[in-house]
Amino acid sequence: MQIFDPSIFPVLFADGLTNGAVYALLALALVLVFSVTRVIFIPIGEFVVFGTLTLAALQSGKVPGTLGLLLVLLGVAAIMQAFGQFRAGQSSRGLTTLVGGAVIGAVLWFAIGALAPMKLPLLLQSLITLLLVAPLGPLIYRVVYQPLQNATVLVLLIASVALHMVLSGLALVFFGPEGSRTPPFLSGDLKLGQVTVSQQSLLVILASAMLMMGLFFFFERTMIGKALRATAVNRVGARLVGISPTASGTLTFLLAALIGGVSGMLIGPSVAMGYDSGFLIGLKGFIGAIIGGLVSFPLAAGGAVLVGLIESFASFSLSAWKEVIVFTLILPVLLWRSLITKHIPEDEE
């Protein structure tokens, strides 16, 4: 155990705030997905991993394995969609769906294959990374969760666990067992009083804050955002007034995948990301989401920042117990939630 030095407090606080900002984004994504679809989205951490490792692969001039996963999911989703259209007697629409899926897949295959070896500037590589990672969300929803949209929360949880294992295994196949880092978007340090903070850390905090503000305005000021809020509050009522639960789920998973991909690129320069890193990162975001009761966005974000701060201070003074201390937080929170929450059977919701 190291003796705590008060002079190190600002450094640990800045480090914890940086990690907590990323955890807060994941917590918001988890709350959003659960509120709209009742899915406890355990694989959110895998999107962080794909965001980091896809960008790392592009940095080395390689075509990332994420492209193969995207094309496979696109093909499966197109076949499932076309099959449903054929059964409904919409043969022309089914053929259009199959042809459209094939064309989009071919364009992606040739475009990424041509652009990856060119080692484009970091900003363009980041955009390509989001182009590959963000569509995985709605495609996974279509292939995995949409057929189970009337299932119980327990069944959806089991599906999430299975999906996490599949994505983690695919990350090992795509990127190998070695961890990777991505280059920082900003290099150099900035001196704030007695504390020296890297510009990359400030960028992470600023980008996370801007993304949270963007989500706030999206849900408060746009019709689509208000439709998602209505679905989160009352799924049956939203359906009765014409809000499609399928469209809401698709958009929700798109936002979650986008948040995961951005989080991976933000945290990539400071953390060596491996194929199996997603579970621990996602679990820390999940603790924040639990603090918010899986319903409150501000409490979830605040809880996730608290997790980052506790992790930072624990890593300095009790490094061997860091993960234990962080994950033990979930026990009193769950106990408190179980005592204050009125339990309603799922069939009465």
C-alpha positions as CSV (number, residue, x, y, z in Angstrom):
1,M,0.0,0.0,0.0
2,Q,1.3,3.4,-0.9
3,I,1.1,6.3,1.6
4,F,-1.4,8.9,0.2
5,D,0.2,12.1,-0.7
6,P,-2.2,15.1,-0.8
7,S,-0.2,16.8,-3.5
8,I,-1.1,14.0,-5.9
9,F,-4.8,14.6,-5.4
10,P,-5.3,16.9,-8.4
11,V,-3.5,14.5,-10.8
12,L,-5.7,11.6,-9.6
13,F,-8.8,13.7,-9.8
14,A,-8.0,14.7,-13.4
15,D,-7.3,11.1,-14.4
16,G,-10.5,9.8,-12.7
17,L,-12.5,12.5,-14.4
18,T,-11.1,11.5,-17.8
19,N,-12.0,7.9,-17.3
20,G,-15.3,8.8,-15.6
21,A,-16.3,10.8,-18.7
22,V,-16.0,7.8,-20.9
23,Y,-17.8,5.6,-18.4
24,A,-20.6,8.2,-18.2
25,L,-21.1,7.9,-22.0
26,L,-21.5,4.1,-21.7
27,A,-23.8,4.5,-18.7
28,L,-26.0,6.8,-20.8
29,A,-26.0,4.3,-23.7
30,L,-27.0,1.5,-21.3
31,V,-29.9,3.5,-19.8
32,L,-31.1,4.5,-23.2
33,V,-31.1,1.0,-24.6
34,F,-32.8,-0.4,-21.5
35,S,-35.4,2.3,-21.3
36,V,-36.5,1.8,-24.9
37,T,-36.0,-1.9,-25.5
38,R,-35.7,-3.5,-22.0
39,V,-32.4,-4.9,-23.1
40,I,-29.5,-4.9,-20.6
41,F,-26.9,-4.3,-23.3
42,I,-23.9,-6.1,-21.9
43,P,-22.0,-6.0,-25.2
44,I,-21.7,-2.2,-25.1
45,G,-18.0,-2.7,-24.1
46,E,-17.3,-4.6,-27.3
47,F,-18.2,-1.5,-29.3
48,V,-15.6,0.3,-27.3
49,V,-13.1,-2.4,-28.2
50,F,-14.1,-2.4,-31.9
51,G,-13.8,1.4,-31.9
52,T,-10.2,1.3,-30.6
53,L,-8.9,-1.7,-32.5
54,T,-10.6,-0.7,-35.8
55,L,-8.8,2.6,-35.7
56,A,-5.5,0.9,-34.7
57,A,-5.9,-1.4,-37.7
58,L,-6.5,1.5,-40.0
59,Q,-3.4,3.2,-38.6
60,S,-1.3,0.2,-39.6
61,G,-2.8,0.2,-43.1
62,K,-4.8,-3.0,-42.7
63,V,-8.4,-3.6,-43.5
64,P,-10.1,-4.1,-40.1
65,G,-11.9,-7.3,-39.4
66,T,-14.9,-5.2,-38.4
67,L,-15.7,-4.8,-42.1
68,G,-16.2,-8.6,-42.4
69,L,-18.6,-8.6,-39.4
70,L,-20.5,-5.7,-40.8
71,L,-20.9,-7.4,-44.2
72,V,-22.1,-10.6,-42.6
73,L,-24.6,-8.9,-40.4
74,L,-25.8,-6.8,-43.3
75,G,-26.3,-9.9,-45.4
76,V,-28.2,-11.8,-42.6
77,A,-30.3,-8.7,-41.8
78,A,-31.2,-8.3,-45.5
79,I,-32.2,-11.9,-45.9
80,M,-34.3,-11.8,-42.7
81,Q,-36.0,-8.6,-43.9
82,A,-36.6,-9.9,-47.4
83,F,-38.0,-13.2,-46.1
84,G,-40.6,-11.3,-44.0
85,Q,-41.5,-9.3,-47.0
86,F,-41.9,-12.4,-49.2
87,R,-44.2,-14.0,-46.6
88,A,-46.3,-10.8,-46.6
89,G,-46.7,-11.0,-50.4
90,Q,-44.4,-8.1,-51.1
91,S,-42.1,-9.8,-53.5
92,S,-40.9,-6.7,-55.3
93,R,-39.9,-5.1,-52.0
94,G,-38.1,-8.3,-50.9
95,L,-36.1,-8.3,-54.1
96,T,-35.2,-4.6,-53.6
97,T,-34.0,-5.3,-50.1
98,L,-31.7,-8.2,-51.2
99,V,-30.3,-6.2,-54.1
100,G,-29.9,-3.1,-52.0
101,G,-28.1,-5.1,-49.3
102,A,-25.7,-6.6,-51.9
103,V,-25.0,-3.2,-53.5
104,I,-24.2,-1.5,-50.1
105,G,-22.0,-4.5,-49.1
106,A,-20.1,-4.3,-52.4
107,V,-19.5,-0.6,-52.1
108,L,-18.3,-0.9,-48.5
109,W,-16.0,-3.8,-49.4
110,F,-14.3,-2.0,-52.3
111,A,-14.2,1.4,-50.6
112,I,-12.7,0.3,-47.3
113,G,-10.3,-2.1,-49.2
114,A,-9.0,0.9,-51.2
115,L,-8.9,3.5,-48.4
116,A,-7.3,1.4,-45.6
117,P,-3.8,1.0,-47.2
118,M,-3.6,4.7,-47.9
119,K,-3.1,5.6,-44.3
120,L,-5.3,8.6,-44.4
121,P,-5.2,11.4,-41.7
122,L,-6.3,10.5,-38.3
123,L,-9.6,12.4,-38.6
124,L,-10.6,10.6,-41.8
125,Q,-9.6,7.3,-40.2
126,S,-11.9,8.1,-37.3
127,L,-14.8,8.8,-39.6
128,I,-14.2,5.4,-41.4
129,T,-14.1,3.7,-37.9
130,L,-17.5,5.2,-37.1
131,L,-18.8,4.2,-40.5
132,L,-17.8,0.6,-39.7
133,V,-18.8,0.4,-36.0
134,A,-22.0,2.5,-35.8
135,P,-24.1,0.4,-38.2
136,L,-23.3,-2.7,-36.2
137,G,-25.8,-1.5,-33.6
138,P,-29.0,-1.5,-35.7
139,L,-27.9,-4.6,-37.6
140,I,-27.4,-6.5,-34.3
141,Y,-30.8,-5.3,-33.1
142,R,-32.4,-6.6,-36.3
143,V,-30.7,-9.9,-36.2
144,V,-30.6,-10.7,-32.5
145,Y,-33.1,-8.5,-30.6
146,Q,-35.9,-7.7,-32.9
147,P,-37.1,-11.3,-33.1
148,L,-37.1,-11.3,-29.3
149,Q,-38.8,-8.0,-28.7
150,N,-41.8,-9.6,-27.0
151,A,-39.6,-11.8,-24.8
152,T,-39.0,-11.3,-21.1
153,V,-36.1,-9.3,-19.6
154,L,-34.5,-12.5,-18.5
155,V,-34.5,-13.9,-22.1
156,L,-33.1,-10.6,-23.4
157,L,-30.4,-10.7,-20.7
158,I,-29.4,-14.3,-21.8
159,A,-29.2,-13.1,-25.4
160,S,-27.0,-10.2,-24.4
161,V,-24.6,-12.5,-22.5
162,A,-24.4,-14.8,-25.5
163,L,-23.8,-11.9,-27.8
164,H,-21.0,-10.6,-25.6
165,M,-19.2,-13.9,-25.8
166,V,-19.6,-14.1,-29.6
167,L,-18.4,-10.5,-30.1
168,S,-15.5,-11.0,-27.8
169,G,-14.4,-14.2,-29.6
170,L,-14.7,-12.4,-33.0
171,A,-12.5,-9.6,-31.7
172,L,-9.9,-12.2,-30.9
173,V,-10.1,-13.6,-34.4
174,F,-10.1,-10.2,-36.1
175,F,-7.4,-8.4,-34.1
176,G,-5.4,-11.1,-32.2
177,P,-4.6,-11.4,-28.5
178,E,-2.2,-8.4,-28.4
179,G,-3.4,-5.1,-27.0
180,S,-3.3,-2.0,-29.1
181,R,-3.3,1.8,-28.5
182,T,-4.3,4.5,-30.9
183,P,-2.5,7.8,-31.4
184,P,-3.8,10.8,-29.4
185,F,-5.9,13.3,-31.3
186,L,-4.0,16.1,-29.4
187,S,-0.4,15.8,-28.2
188,G,1.3,17.8,-25.5
189,D,0.4,18.9,-22.0
190,L,-1.3,21.9,-20.5
191,K,-0.4,23.3,-17.1
192,L,-3.4,24.3,-15.0
193,G,-2.1,25.8,-11.8
194,Q,-0.1,23.2,-10.0
195,V,-1.4,20.4,-12.2
196,T,-0.1,19.3,-15.6
197,V,-2.8,17.7,-17.7
198,S,-2.5,16.2,-21.2
199,Q,-4.4,17.9,-23.9
200,Q,-5.8,14.5,-24.9
201,S,-7.4,14.1,-21.4
202,L,-9.0,17.5,-21.8
203,L,-10.3,16.5,-25.2
204,V,-11.9,13.4,-23.8
205,I,-13.7,15.4,-21.1
206,L,-14.8,18.1,-23.6
207,A,-15.9,15.6,-26.2
208,S,-17.9,13.6,-23.6
209,A,-19.5,16.7,-22.3
210,M,-20.4,17.9,-25.8
211,L,-21.9,14.5,-26.7
212,M,-24.0,14.5,-23.5
213,M,-25.2,18.0,-24.3
214,G,-26.0,16.8,-27.9
215,L,-28.0,13.9,-26.5
216,F,-29.9,16.3,-24.2
217,F,-30.9,18.6,-27.0
218,F,-31.8,15.6,-29.2
219,F,-34.2,14.3,-26.6
220,E,-35.6,17.6,-25.6
221,R,-35.9,19.5,-28.9
222,T,-36.4,17.0,-31.7
223,M,-39.5,15.0,-32.6
224,I,-37.5,11.8,-33.0
225,G,-35.9,12.3,-29.6
226,K,-39.3,12.9,-28.0
227,A,-40.6,9.8,-29.7
228,L,-37.8,7.8,-28.1
229,R,-38.6,9.3,-24.7
230,A,-42.3,8.4,-25.2
231,T,-41.3,4.8,-26.0
232,A,-39.1,4.7,-22.8
233,V,-41.9,6.0,-20.6
234,N,-44.7,3.8,-22.0
235,R,-44.0,1.4,-24.8
236,V,-47.7,0.4,-25.3
237,G,-48.9,4.0,-25.3
238,A,-46.2,5.0,-27.8
239,R,-47.3,2.2,-30.1
240,L,-50.9,3.3,-29.8
241,V,-50.1,6.8,-31.0
242,G,-48.2,5.5,-34.0
243,I,-44.6,5.3,-32.8
244,S,-42.9,2.2,-34.1
245,P,-41.2,0.2,-31.4
246,T,-39.0,-1.4,-34.1
247,A,-37.9,2.0,-35.5
248,S,-37.2,3.2,-31.9
249,G,-35.1,0.1,-31.1
250,T,-33.1,0.5,-34.3
251,L,-32.4,4.2,-33.6
252,T,-31.5,3.4,-30.0
253,F,-29.0,0.8,-31.0
254,L,-27.5,3.1,-33.6
255,L,-26.9,5.7,-30.9
256,A,-25.5,3.2,-28.5
257,A,-23.1,1.8,-31.1
258,L,-22.0,5.4,-32.0
259,I,-21.4,6.2,-28.4
260,G,-19.4,3.0,-27.9
261,G,-17.3,3.7,-31.0
262,V,-16.6,7.3,-30.0
263,S,-15.7,6.1,-26.5
264,G,-13.2,3.6,-27.9
265,M,-11.4,6.2,-29.9
266,L,-11.3,8.6,-27.0
267,I,-9.9,6.1,-24.5
268,G,-7.7,4.3,-27.0
269,P,-4.6,6.6,-26.5
270,S,-4.5,6.1,-22.7
271,V,-5.5,2.4,-22.4
272,A,-4.0,-0.6,-24.2
273,M,-7.2,-2.2,-25.5
274,G,-7.3,-5.9,-26.0
275,Y,-10.0,-8.2,-27.4
276,D,-11.3,-9.0,-23.9
277,S,-11.2,-5.4,-22.5
278,G,-14.8,-4.6,-23.3
279,F,-16.4,-6.5,-20.4
280,L,-14.6,-4.6,-17.6
281,I,-15.1,-1.2,-19.3
282,G,-18.8,-1.9,-20.0
283,L,-19.3,-3.1,-16.4
284,K,-18.0,0.1,-15.0
285,G,-20.5,2.0,-17.2
286,F,-23.1,-0.5,-16.0
287,I,-22.4,0.4,-12.3
288,G,-23.1,4.1,-13.2
289,A,-26.3,3.0,-15.0
290,I,-27.4,1.0,-11.9
291,I,-26.8,4.0,-9.7
292,G,-29.3,5.8,-11.9
293,G,-31.7,2.9,-11.6
294,L,-31.4,2.3,-15.4
295,V,-33.9,5.2,-15.8
296,S,-32.2,8.4,-14.8
297,F,-29.6,9.9,-17.3
298,P,-28.2,12.5,-14.9
299,L,-27.8,10.0,-12.0
300,A,-26.2,7.5,-14.3
301,A,-23.7,10.0,-15.7
302,G,-22.9,11.2,-12.1
303,G,-22.5,7.7,-10.9
304,A,-20.2,6.7,-13.7
305,V,-18.0,9.8,-13.0
306,L,-17.9,8.7,-9.4
307,V,-16.7,5.2,-10.5
308,G,-13.9,6.8,-12.5
309,L,-12.8,8.9,-9.5
310,I,-12.9,5.9,-7.1
311,E,-11.0,3.8,-9.6
312,S,-8.3,6.5,-10.0
313,F,-7.7,6.9,-6.2
314,A,-7.8,3.2,-5.6
315,S,-5.3,2.5,-8.3
316,F,-2.8,4.8,-6.5
317,S,-3.2,3.7,-2.9
318,L,-4.7,0.1,-3.3
319,S,-3.8,-0.9,-6.8
320,A,-4.1,-4.7,-6.1
321,W,-7.7,-4.1,-4.9
322,K,-8.7,-1.5,-7.5
323,E,-11.2,-3.7,-9.4
324,V,-12.6,-5.2,-6.2
325,I,-13.3,-1.8,-4.7
326,V,-15.0,-0.5,-7.9
327,F,-17.2,-3.5,-8.4
328,T,-18.1,-3.7,-4.8
329,L,-19.9,-0.4,-5.3
330,I,-22.7,-2.2,-7.0
331,L,-23.7,-4.3,-4.0
332,P,-25.0,-1.4,-1.7
333,V,-26.5,0.3,-4.7
334,L,-28.5,-2.8,-5.6
335,L,-29.5,-3.3,-2.0
336,W,-30.7,0.3,-1.8
337,R,-32.6,0.1,-5.0
338,S,-34.3,-3.2,-4.0
339,L,-35.5,-1.5,-0.8
340,I,-36.9,1.7,-2.3
341,T,-38.3,0.3,-5.6
342,K,-41.8,-1.0,-5.9
343,H,-41.5,-4.3,-7.8
344,I,-44.1,-4.7,-10.5
345,P,-44.5,-8.0,-12.4
346,E,-43.4,-7.7,-16.0
347,D,-46.8,-8.7,-17.4
348,E,-48.4,-5.7,-15.5
349,E,-46.1,-3.1,-16.9
